[in-house]
């Protein structure tokens, strides 16, 4: 194999690697967009049914979210209390 063919092969492979990296980046970006939209849907459903009216399965998940939010609030209050003691 002559030097020119080797250089052309290396350039081609490097170009392909760059293109693959760009495509993987686009895939990652789109997956993030899908995840964000799933989250928006979840938040909308939560807000709609947080005070009741959801089916049993959804109501259980909403109760779990409410419990988690309460725990987060308690933890934040404990953090604030500790900071005030210093």
BADOBA-868114 format. One record per atom (N, C-alpha, C): residue number from 1; residue in one letter; atom name; x, y, z. Coordinates in pm, whole numbers, plus 50000, padded with zeros to 5 digits. Layout:
NUM:A:CA:X:Y:Z
...
***
This chain:
1:X:N:50086:49883:50000
1:X:CA:50000:50000:50000
1:X:C:50090:50124:50000
2:X:N:50061:50216:49912
2:X:CA:50146:50334:49908
2:X:C:50101:50437:50012
3:X:N:50185:50534:50036
3:X:CA:50163:50634:50139
3:X:C:50033:50712:50118
4:X:N:50002:50748:49994
4:X:CA:49880:50824:49964
4:X:C:49756:50746:50004
5:X:N:49754:50617:49976
5:X:CA:49639:50534:50012
5:X:C:49624:50526:50164
6:X:N:49738:50516:50233
6:X:CA:49734:50512:50380
6:X:C:49677:50642:50435
7:X:N:49725:50754:50384
7:X:CA:49676:50885:50428
7:X:C:49528:50898:50398
8:X:N:49485:50859:50279
8:X:CA:49343:50867:50244
8:X:C:49258:50780:50335
9:X:N:49308:50661:50367
9:X:CA:49235:50571:50457
9:X:C:49223:50631:50596
10:X:N:49332:50687:50647
10:X:CA:49331:50750:50780
10:X:C:49236:50869:50781
11:X:N:49239:50951:50677
11:X:CA:49148:51066:50668
11:X:C:49004:51020:50666
12:X:N:48976:50917:50589
12:X:CA:48840:50866:50578
12:X:C:48791:50812:50712
13:X:N:48877:50736:50780
13:X:CA:48840:50681:50909
13:X:C:48821:50791:51013
14:X:N:48907:50892:51009
14:X:CA:48893:51004:51102
14:X:C:48764:51081:51076
15:X:N:48734:51099:50948
15:X:CA:48611:51168:50911
15:X:C:48489:51090:50958
16:X:N:48495:50959:50939
16:X:CA:48385:50873:50984
16:X:C:48370:50880:51136
17:X:N:48482:50880:51208
17:X:CA:48477:50888:51354
17:X:C:48415:51019:51400
18:X:N:48450:51128:51333
18:X:CA:48392:51259:51366
18:X:C:48242:51257:51340
19:X:N:48201:51200:51228
19:X:CA:48059:51195:51194
19:X:C:47982:51109:51294
20:X:N:48041:50996:51334
20:X:CA:47977:50909:51433
20:X:C:47961:50985:51566
21:X:N:48063:51059:51605
21:X:CA:48057:51137:51729
21:X:C:47947:51242:51721
22:X:N:47935:51310:51608
22:X:CA:47830:51409:51589
22:X:C:47692:51344:51598
23:X:N:47676:51228:51535
23:X:CA:47547:51159:51538
23:X:C:47513:51112:51679
24:X:N:47613:51062:51750
24:X:CA:47588:51020:51889
24:X:C:47549:51138:51975
25:X:N:47609:51252:51949
25:X:CA:47574:51373:52022
25:X:C:47429:51414:51994
26:X:N:47389:51404:51867
26:X:CA:47250:51435:51831
26:X:C:47154:51338:51898
27:X:N:47190:51210:51901
27:X:CA:47106:51111:51967
27:X:C:47090:51145:52115
28:X:N:47199:51180:52179
28:X:CA:47196:51216:52320
28:X:C:47107:51337:52344
29:X:N:47119:51436:52257
29:X:CA:47037:51557:52267
29:X:C:46889:51523:52252
30:X:N:46856:51440:52157
30:X:CA:46716:51403:52136
30:X:C:46662:51319:52251
31:X:N:46745:51231:52305
31:X:CA:46701:51153:52422
31:X:C:46673:51244:52540
32:X:N:46756:51347:52557
32:X:CA:46733:51444:52663
32:X:C:46602:51519:52641
33:X:N:46574:51553:52516
33:X:CA:46450:51622:52484
33:X:C:46329:51533:52515
34:X:N:46339:51406:52481
34:X:CA:46231:51311:52510
34:X:C:46211:51302:52661
35:X:N:46319:51288:52735
35:X:CA:46311:51278:52880
35:X:C:46247:51403:52940
36:X:N:46287:51519:52891
36:X:CA:46229:51645:52940
36:X:C:46080:51652:52911
37:X:N:46039:51606:52794
37:X:CA:45897:51607:52761
37:X:C:45819:51506:52843
38:X:N:45877:51390:52869
38:X:CA:45812:51294:52960
38:X:C:45793:51359:53097
39:X:N:45894:51431:53143
39:X:CA:45884:51497:53272
39:X:C:45773:51602:53271
40:X:N:45764:51680:53164
40:X:CA:45658:51781:53154
40:X:C:45521:51715:53159
41:X:N:45506:51605:53086
41:X:CA:45378:51533:53087
41:X:C:45347:51486:53228
42:X:N:45446:51428:53294
42:X:CA:45426:51380:53431
42:X:C:45386:51492:53525
43:X:N:45452:51606:53513
43:X:CA:45419:51720:53599
43:X:C:45277:51770:53570
44:X:N:45238:51771:53444
44:X:CA:45103:51815:53408
44:X:C:44999:51720:53468
45:X:N:45023:51592:53457
45:X:CA:44929:51493:53511
45:X:C:44924:51505:53662
46:X:N:45041:51519:53724
46:X:CA:45044:51535:53870
46:X:C:44961:51654:53913
47:X:N:44983:51769:53850
47:X:CA:44908:51890:53888
47:X:C:44758:51872:53867
48:X:N:44721:51801:53762
48:X:CA:44579:51781:53732
48:X:C:44511:51691:53836
49:X:N:44583:51589:53883
49:X:CA:44520:51490:53969
49:X:C:44567:51489:54114
50:X:N:44650:51586:54154
50:X:CA:44706:51584:54289
50:X:C:44600:51594:54399
51:X:N:44487:51652:54367
51:X:CA:44381:51668:54467
51:X:C:44272:51562:54452
52:X:N:44299:51459:54375
52:X:CA:44203:51350:54360
52:X:C:44156:51334:54217
53:X:N:44086:51226:54192
53:X:CA:44028:51201:54062
53:X:C:44110:51109:53973
54:X:N:44227:51069:54020
54:X:CA:44310:50981:53939
54:X:C:44274:50835:53964
55:X:N:44305:50750:53866
55:X:CA:44280:50608:53888
55:X:C:44374:50557:53997
56:X:N:44351:50437:54043
56:X:CA:44422:50383:54159
56:X:C:44574:50379:54140
57:X:N:44619:50333:54024
57:X:CA:44762:50322:53999
57:X:C:44828:50460:53996
58:X:N:44765:50554:53928
58:X:CA:44818:50689:53921
58:X:C:44813:50756:54058
59:X:N:44706:50733:54133
59:X:CA:44692:50792:54267
59:X:C:44805:50744:54358
60:X:N:44844:50619:54346
60:X:CA:44953:50566:54428
60:X:C:45085:50637:54397
61:X:N:45109:50660:54269
61:X:CA:45231:50731:54230
61:X:C:45228:50876:54280
62:X:N:45113:50939:54269
62:X:CA:45098:51077:54318
62:X:C:45123:51082:54468
63:X:N:45073:50983:54543
63:X:CA:45098:50978:54686
63:X:C:45248:50963:54715
64:X:N:45317:50884:54634
64:X:CA:45462:50868:54652
64:X:C:45534:51000:54627
65:X:N:45490:51073:54526
65:X:CA:45551:51203:54497
65:X:C:45528:51299:54613
66:X:N:45405:51302:54663
66:X:CA:45374:51389:54776
66:X:C:45461:51354:54897
67:X:N:45478:51225:54923
67:X:CA:45560:51182:55036
67:X:C:45706:51223:55015
68:X:N:45756:51207:54894
68:X:CA:45893:51247:54864
68:X:C:45911:51397:54880
69:X:N:45814:51474:54832
69:X:CA:45822:51620:54847
69:X:C:45823:51660:54994
70:X:N:45743:51592:55075
70:X:CA:45739:51621:55219
70:X:C:45875:51589:55282
71:X:N:45935:51478:55244
71:X:CA:46067:51442:55297
71:X:C:46172:51545:55254
72:X:N:46164:51589:55130
72:X:CA:46257:51691:55080
72:X:C:46241:51820:55160
73:X:N:46116:51857:55185
73:X:CA:46090:51978:55264
73:X:C:46148:51964:55404
74:X:N:46128:51848:55467
74:X:CA:46182:51825:55600
74:X:C:46335:51833:55600
75:X:N:46398:51775:55499
75:X:CA:46544:51778:55489
75:X:C:46594:51920:55470
76:X:N:46527:51997:55386
76:X:CA:46567:52136:55364
76:X:C:46552:52218:55491
77:X:N:46447:52192:55566
77:X:CA:46428:52262:55693
77:X:C:46537:52225:55793
78:X:N:46575:52097:55796
78:X:CA:46683:52053:55884
78:X:C:46815:52117:55844
79:X:N:46840:52127:55714
79:X:CA:46962:52193:55665
79:X:C:46964:52339:55709
80:X:N:46851:52407:55688
80:X:CA:46844:52548:55728
80:X:C:46865:52564:55877
81:X:N:46810:52473:55955
81:X:CA:46826:52478:56101
81:X:C:46973:52460:56137
82:X:N:47039:52365:56075
82:X:CA:47182:52342:56102
82:X:C:47266:52463:56062
83:X:N:47232:52524:55951
83:X:CA:47307:52643:55908
83:X:C:47290:52759:56005
84:X:N:47171:52770:56063
84:X:CA:47145:52879:56156
84:X:C:47218:52858:56288
85:X:N:47247:52732:56320
85:X:CA:47316:52702:56446
85:X:C:47464:52739:56440
86:X:N:47520:52743:56320
86:X:CA:47664:52773:56306
86:X:C:47696:52916:56330
***
